[in-house]
Amino acid sequence: MIRHCVFVRYQPDTPPEVKRQIGAEIAALKGRLPGLRAVHLGDNVSPEGLDEGHSEGFMVDFDDEAALHRYLEDPEHKKTGAKIVANAEGGLKGIFVYDLSI
């Protein structure tokens, strides 16, 4: 199984409704893409202070690498990804992505 972890440092003026819409779009992929097992969304609640401003994030679990690649190439995922980049502080510099094989 692959866990795709994405953490976002949103621009300070990003409206909460935009963040909610992005989350809803990510969650909506679950029923549509084969091999996408689960979507977890949430705000950072870590007390450690090591988040470097990444205030929100999500994790998506996939059956395997093939399912992850389908997600990465999916047109709806790409549209949502563009929204994330447009609202992240510094564009891509405001996003941290890490994939784990679990």
C-alpha positions as CSV (number, residue, x, y, z in Angstrom):
1,M,0.0,0.0,0.0
2,I,1.2,3.6,-0.7
3,R,0.3,6.5,1.5
4,H,0.5,9.8,-0.3
5,C,1.0,12.7,2.2
6,V,0.5,16.3,1.2
7,F,1.0,19.3,3.6
8,V,0.1,22.8,2.6
9,R,1.3,26.2,3.8
10,Y,-1.7,28.3,2.5
11,Q,-1.4,32.0,1.8
12,P,-2.7,34.0,4.8
13,D,-5.6,35.4,2.7
14,T,-6.8,32.0,1.4
15,P,-10.5,31.9,2.3
16,P,-11.7,29.0,4.4
17,E,-14.3,28.1,1.8
18,V,-11.6,27.6,-0.8
19,K,-9.8,25.3,1.6
20,R,-13.0,23.4,2.2
21,Q,-13.7,23.1,-1.6
22,I,-10.2,21.7,-2.2
23,G,-10.7,19.1,0.6
24,A,-14.1,18.2,-0.9
25,E,-12.6,17.7,-4.3
26,I,-9.9,15.5,-3.0
27,A,-12.4,13.4,-1.0
28,A,-14.6,13.0,-4.1
29,L,-11.8,11.2,-5.9
30,K,-12.2,8.2,-3.6
31,G,-15.3,6.7,-5.2
32,R,-14.1,7.4,-8.7
33,L,-10.5,6.1,-8.9
34,P,-9.8,2.4,-8.7
35,G,-7.3,1.5,-6.0
36,L,-7.8,4.7,-4.0
37,R,-8.6,3.2,-0.6
38,A,-9.0,6.2,1.8
39,V,-8.7,10.0,2.1
40,H,-7.8,11.7,5.4
41,L,-8.0,15.5,5.6
42,G,-7.2,17.8,8.5
43,D,-5.5,20.7,10.2
44,N,-2.1,20.4,11.8
45,V,-2.5,19.8,15.5
46,S,1.1,19.0,16.3
47,P,2.4,20.7,19.5
48,E,6.0,20.2,18.3
49,G,6.2,23.4,16.2
50,L,8.1,21.7,13.4
51,D,5.5,22.2,10.7
52,E,7.2,25.2,9.0
53,G,3.8,26.8,8.5
54,H,2.2,23.8,6.8
55,S,-1.2,24.3,8.5
56,E,-3.3,21.7,6.7
57,G,-2.8,18.5,4.9
58,F,-4.2,15.3,3.6
59,M,-3.2,11.7,3.1
60,V,-4.5,9.4,0.4
61,D,-4.0,5.6,0.6
62,F,-3.6,3.6,-2.6
63,D,-3.5,-0.2,-3.2
64,D,-0.3,0.1,-5.1
65,E,2.0,2.3,-7.2
66,A,-0.3,1.8,-10.3
67,A,-3.2,3.3,-8.4
68,L,-1.0,6.2,-7.3
69,H,0.0,6.9,-10.9
70,R,-3.7,6.8,-12.0
71,Y,-4.4,9.5,-9.4
72,L,-1.4,11.6,-10.4
73,E,-2.5,11.5,-14.1
74,D,-6.3,12.0,-13.4
75,P,-7.6,15.3,-14.9
76,E,-9.7,16.1,-11.8
77,H,-6.7,15.6,-9.5
78,K,-4.7,17.9,-11.7
79,K,-7.4,20.6,-11.5
80,T,-7.5,20.4,-7.7
81,G,-3.7,20.3,-7.6
82,A,-3.5,23.5,-9.6
83,K,-5.9,25.1,-7.0
84,I,-3.7,24.0,-4.2
85,V,-0.6,25.5,-5.9
86,A,-2.4,28.7,-6.7
87,N,-3.4,29.1,-3.0
88,A,-0.1,27.9,-1.4
89,E,2.4,30.4,-0.1
90,G,5.1,30.6,-2.8
91,G,3.3,28.2,-5.1
92,L,5.0,24.8,-5.1
93,K,7.4,26.0,-2.4
94,G,4.4,26.0,0.0
95,I,3.6,22.3,-0.5
96,F,5.4,19.3,0.9
97,V,4.7,15.9,-0.6
98,Y,5.9,12.5,0.7
99,D,4.9,9.0,-0.4
100,L,5.3,6.1,2.0
101,S,5.2,2.4,1.2
102,I,3.4,0.8,4.1
